[in-house]
Amino acid sequence: MGKMTFLPSGKSTKARAGQSVVSAAGSARVVIPQRCSGQASCLMCRVVLEQGELMEPTALELRKLSPQDLAQGIRLGCQAKATQKDCVIRIPENRLKSVIQAALQRQREEENED
């Protein structure tokens, strides 16, 4: 078993070889959004392998992700599987969430100026 750590939360869990990133994330109480129940059709579960290793990309990942994405460590959490080694997985921030956080930050700054 290897340790899988999720960023930005910093939560981690032990993952057995062959366990999907989404499954391991659930064990660590980390949410990776998805709509397709692990069928690699919604592409919402994109994650980034920051350190360590995962098993080789599945046929579905090779079909759905560009070679550039794969070269940058982007994987589909529903398809990417753990190995025996430790790894660090970054879950990209939801775009809507980041827009809302930026707006709230601007609002706070404006209130502080007054």
N, C-alpha and C positions, 0 to 999 in steps of 0.2 A: 504494500500500500504506500502511496505517495501522498504528500500533503498538497492540497489545492487551496491557494489563497486568492481571494477575490478583492479587487480594487474597484471603486474607491473605499469600500466599507472596511477593508482590512480583515474581514472574517475569513476563517479557514476551516477546513475539514479534511479528514482522511478520505481518499478516493481509491477504490480498488481498480486495478487494471481493467479497462474495458467499460468502466462506468462513464456515462455521458457527462459533459460539463453541466448541463441543465439539472441532471439528477443530483450531482454533487453539490451544486449551488443550493438546491432545495434542502439538502441535509444541513447546510450551513445557515439556513434561513435567509438566503440571498435570492432575490427575484430576478430572473432573466425573462423579459417579456417574450411571449410567443402566442400565436393564434392557431397554428396548424397541428398542434399536438405532436410535434417532433417529426413532421413529414418533410421538412426543409422547403416548404413552399412559401411561407410568409416572409422569410429572411429577417424577422424581427430579433432573432436571438444571436445576432452577430456579436462576437466577443473578440478580444485581442489577446493573444498569447504574449505576455510581456517577458517571462523568464521560464526556463525549463522546457519541457517537451510534452506533446500530446501524440497520440497515434497518428499515422499518416492520414491525410484527408480521405474521406469516403468518396465513392463515385458521385454521390449527390452533391457533395461540397465541390468537387472538381467541375461539375456541370454548372453549379449556381454561382460560384465565386470566380472572379478573374484571377489570372496568374499574379497580377500586381497585388491584389488583396491577399492572396495566400503568402506572397513574399513578404508582406508587411505583418504577417502573423494573424490576420483576420481569419476567424473560423466561425462555423455555425455551432452554437452551443448545444443544439439538439443532436448534432452528428459527431462532433469532436469527442474523442474518448481519452480518458486518462491512461497513463502508463504507470509503471512502478515508481517513477521519479517525481519529485516535487515540481510544482509549477505555479506561476502567478498569472491570473486571468484578469484582464481589465474589462469591466462592463461599461460600454460607452453610455454617456448620459443621454437620457431622452431629450430630443430637441425641444419639445414643448416645455419640459421642465426647465431647461437651461434658459429659454427665452423669458419665462416667468420669473426665474431667479434674478436675471439681469434687470428686468423691469422693477422688481421689488428693491433691488440695490440702488437703482437710480432714484426711486421714490424716497428711500431712507436718506440718501445724500442731499436731496432737495430739502427735506424736512430739517436736516441738521444745519443747512445754510440759513434758514429763516430764523 
